[in-house]
Amino acid sequence: MTILITGASGAIGRQVVQQLVDRGAAVRALVRDPARTQFPAGVEVVQGDLLDVESLRRALAGTSTLFLLNGVVPDEFTQALVTLNLARDAGIDRVVYLSVIHSDKYLNVPHFAGKFGVERMLEQMGFGATILRPAYFMQNDLTIKDVITGYGVYPMPIGSKGLAMIDTRDIAEVAALELLRREQAPGSLPLSRINLVGPDALTGSDVAGIWSDVLGRPINYGGDDTAGFEKNLLNFMPGWMAYDMRLMSERFLTEGMKPDAGDVERLTTLLGRPLRSYRAFAAETSASA
C-alpha cells in the first residue's frame, strides 16, 4: 500500500520522504507544483493543495496511511480538518500528525491552539493516529546564522527556562518509523502521542555559550525583548505571523519548552542511537559556512 506525505516539498516533508524511500516504502508526495520539486526515484508525485478538495480526493485514493504536515498559515486549522474528513471518507484510518509540544498549554498562541484542535479531532473521530509533538527546531537558527557570526549575538529570545531543541533530521526519522509501524500493523493501533525533543534543555545563555565555543570567540545572548523580536520579524513575514511568533517566545520566557520524564530515553530507544545535540548542529553549521 501507499503512504501519502503532505507538505512533501518542505524541509521536514522532504526528509520524511527520503527516510521512507530508504526503507523501501511506497510513497506518494503531495505538492502544489510538481515541476518545481525533485524526489527520489520511485516516489509518486501528485499535484494538489490542502484546500483543493478534488485534488485531495485524488491524492488520498488508494492511500493506506497519511502523514499530515501543514504549515503555519492563517487557515492551517481548516486545511487539517478538510484533509482529515476526506481521509475518513477515503477509508484511511492510519495517520501520523505533526503537531507541536505543549499544544495544550500554549493556547493563546494561534498555531499551537490550531494544532491542539486538530489533535482533538483525531481523538473524537477515532483515528488510529500518532501525534508527534516536536519542540523548537534547531534548524530554525539557520535563519539567524549571519547575525550570530557577523554581530556576535544570539538574537532569539528564548529565555532562561530551557528549550529542548530538536534536529529536524531526528523528527523526520521518528515520523518515518511511526508511519511504517502503523502501515505494517495488521490492524488499527490506538492513538498515541510522542514528544520530540533534543537531549538538552538550553537557555539563551547556554546557546550563546555553545556558539562561543564553536566559533572560538564571544557570542552574547541578545536578551528577552519579545517586542523587538516581533519588529525584526516584520522585515520578512506578515504581521499576523510575527505576532504569533512573539506570543510563542513569550511562553518560552515564562514556561520554557521542556521534555516530560522519559521522553529522551524513549526517543533514544526508538532511534537506536543518541539524539543529535545542539552543539553538533552548531559545529556542522559553522563548518559549512
C-alpha positions in Angstrom: 0.0 0.0 0.0 1.0 3.7 -0.3 1.9 6.3 2.3 0.8 9.9 1.4 3.0 12.7 2.6 1.5 16.2 2.7 4.0 19.1 2.9 6.3 16.9 1.0 8.3 19.7 -0.6 9.1 21.3 2.8 12.2 20.9 5.0 10.7 18.1 7.1 8.5 16.6 4.4 11.4 16.0 2.0 13.3 14.2 4.8 10.4 12.0 5.7 10.0 11.0 2.0 13.7 10.1 1.8 13.6 8.1 5.1 10.6 6.1 3.8 12.2 5.5 0.4 15.4 4.3 2.1 13.3 1.8 4.0 11.6 0.5 0.8 8.1 2.1 1.3 5.7 3.1 -1.4 5.5 6.9 -1.2 3.1 9.4 -2.7 4.2 13.1 -2.3 1.5 15.8 -2.4 2.9 19.1 -3.8 1.5 22.3 -5.2 3.8 22.5 -8.2 5.4 19.2 -9.3 7.6 21.0 -11.9 9.5 22.7 -9.0 10.1 19.6 -6.9 12.5 16.7 -7.2 12.2 13.4 -5.3 14.0 10.1 -5.2 13.2 7.6 -7.9 10.0 5.7 -7.4 8.2 8.4 -5.5 4.7 9.1 -7.0 4.3 12.9 -7.2 0.7 14.3 -7.2 -0.3 17.9 -7.6 -2.7 19.2 -5.0 -3.5 21.6 -2.2 -5.0 21.0 1.2 -7.9 23.4 0.4 -8.5 21.9 -3.1 -11.0 19.2 -2.2 -10.9 17.4 -5.6 -7.1 17.2 -5.8 -7.1 15.9 -2.2 -9.6 13.2 -3.1 -7.4 12.1 -6.0 -4.3 12.1 -3.8 -6.0 10.1 -1.0 -7.5 7.5 -3.3 -5.6 4.2 -2.9 -3.6 5.6 0.1 -3.4 3.4 3.2 -1.5 5.8 5.6 -1.4 9.6 5.9 1.4 11.9 7.1 -0.3 15.2 7.8 2.0 18.1 7.9 0.7 21.6 7.2 2.5 24.8 7.7 1.9 27.9 9.9 -0.7 29.7 7.7 -3.9 31.6 8.6 -6.1 28.7 7.5 -3.9 25.9 9.0 -6.8 24.6 11.1 -9.2 24.5 8.2 -6.6 22.7 6.0 -6.1 20.0 8.5 -9.8 19.4 9.2 -10.7 19.2 5.5 -7.8 16.8 4.9 -8.9 14.5 7.8 -12.5 14.5 6.8 -11.5 13.5 3.3 -9.2 10.8 4.7 -12.0 9.4 6.7 -14.2 9.4 3.5 -11.5 7.5 1.7 -11.4 4.8 4.4 -8.0 5.9 5.8 -7.6 5.3 9.5 -3.8 5.3 9.9 -2.4 8.8 10.4 0.8 10.4 11.7 0.2 14.1 12.5 2.9 16.7 13.1 1.7 18.9 16.0 3.8 20.8 18.5 4.9 20.2 22.0 2.8 22.0 24.7 0.0 22.5 22.2 -2.4 22.0 25.1 -0.7 24.6 27.2 0.3 27.5 24.9 -3.4 28.0 23.9 -3.1 31.8 23.4 -0.5 31.1 20.6 -2.6 30.8 17.4 -0.7 28.0 15.7 -0.4 26.0 18.9 -4.2 26.3 19.6 -4.9 25.3 16.0 -2.7 22.1 16.2 -4.4 21.2 19.5 -7.8 21.5 17.8 -6.6 19.0 15.2 -5.4 16.7 17.9 -8.8 16.8 19.5 -10.4 16.0 16.1 -8.2 12.9 15.7 -9.3 11.8 19.1 -13.0 12.5 18.6 -13.2 10.9 15.2 -11.4 7.8 16.4 -8.4 7.8 14.1 -5.6 5.4 14.7 -3.0 8.1 14.9 0.4 9.0 16.2 0.6 12.7 17.2 4.1 13.9 17.1 4.8 16.9 19.3 8.2 18.5 18.4 9.9 21.2 20.4 11.8 24.1 18.8 13.6 23.1 15.6 17.4 23.6 15.8 17.3 24.4 12.1 15.2 27.5 12.8 18.5 29.0 13.8 19.9 28.7 10.3 17.9 31.9 9.6 20.0 33.8 12.2 23.4 32.3 11.4 24.7 35.6 9.8 23.6 37.5 12.9 25.5 35.1 15.2 28.6 35.1 13.1 28.5 38.7 11.9 27.4 40.5 15.0 28.4 38.2 17.8 24.8 37.9 19.1 22.4 35.0 19.5 19.2 37.0 18.9 16.4 34.6 19.6 14.5 35.5 22.9 14.3 32.0 24.3 14.8 33.0 28.0 16.2 31.1 31.0 13.7 28.3 31.5 15.2 26.0 28.8 14.1 24.7 25.4 14.7 21.0 24.4 15.6 21.9 20.8 15.5 19.0 18.3 17.2 18.4 15.0 14.7 18.1 12.1 16.5 15.0 10.9 15.5 13.3 14.1 11.9 14.5 13.6 11.8 13.0 10.1 13.3 9.7 11.2 10.8 9.3 14.0 8.0 10.2 11.7 9.0 7.6 9.1 9.3 4.9 11.8 5.9 5.7 13.1 4.4 5.8 9.6 5.8 2.3 8.9 4.7 1.0 12.2 1.1 1.9 11.5 1.3 1.0 7.8 2.6 -2.5 8.6 0.4 -3.3 11.6 -2.2 -6.0 10.9 -5.0 -3.7 12.3 -5.6 -0.2 13.7 -3.3 0.8 16.5 -4.5 3.0 19.4 -3.9 6.8 19.3 -0.6 7.8 20.9 1.5 11.0 21.4 5.2 11.3 21.3 7.1 14.4 22.4 10.0 15.1 20.1 12.8 16.7 22.0 16.6 17.1 21.9 18.9 15.8 24.6 19.4 19.1 26.4 17.1 21.9 27.6 19.0 25.0 26.7 18.7 28.6 27.8 19.6 31.6 25.7 22.8 31.9 27.6 23.5 28.2 27.1 23.1 28.5 23.3 25.3 31.6 23.2 27.9 29.7 25.1 27.8 26.8 22.7 28.3 29.2 19.7 31.2 30.9 21.6 32.9 27.5 22.0 32.3 26.5 18.4 33.4 29.8 16.8 36.2 30.4 19.3 35.1 33.9 20.1 32.5 35.5 22.4 28.8 35.3 21.4 26.4 37.1 23.6 22.7 36.4 24.3 20.6 39.2 22.9 18.1 39.1 25.7 14.3 38.7 26.2 12.9 41.6 24.2 9.9 40.0 22.5 8.6 43.3 21.2 11.9 43.9 19.4 11.8 40.3 18.1 8.3 40.9 16.6 9.5 44.1 15.0 12.5 42.4 13.4 10.3 39.5 12.1 8.2 42.1 10.2 11.1 42.5 7.8 10.4 39.1 6.2 7.0 37.8 7.3 3.4 39.1 7.6 2.2 40.9 10.7 -0.1 38.1 11.9 2.8 35.6 11.8 5.3 37.9 13.5 2.8 38.4 16.3 2.2 34.7 16.6 6.0 34.1 16.9 6.1 36.8 19.6 3.4 35.1 21.6 5.3 31.9 21.3 8.5 33.5 22.5 6.7 35.0 25.5 5.7 31.5 26.5 9.3 30.4 26.1 10.2 33.0 28.7 7.5 32.1 31.2 7.4 28.3 30.9 10.2 27.1 28.6 9.8 24.0 26.3 11.0 21.0 28.3 10.6 17.3 27.9 8.5 15.1 30.1 10.1 12.4 32.2 11.3 9.6 29.9 11.0 11.5 26.6 14.7 11.4 25.8 15.1 7.8 26.7 12.0 6.8 24.7 13.4 8.6 21.6 16.9 7.1 22.0 15.4 3.6 22.2 13.1 4.3 19.2 16.0 5.6 17.0 18.6 3.1 18.4 21.1 5.9 18.8 21.6 9.2 20.7 19.7 12.2 19.7 21.6 14.9 17.8 22.7 17.8 20.1 22.6 21.5 19.5 26.4 21.6 19.9 26.7 19.1 17.0 24.3 21.2 14.9 26.3 24.4 15.6 29.6 22.8 14.7 28.1 21.4 11.5 26.6 24.8 10.6 29.9 26.6 11.3 31.9 24.1 9.2 29.6 24.5 6.2 29.6 28.3 6.3 
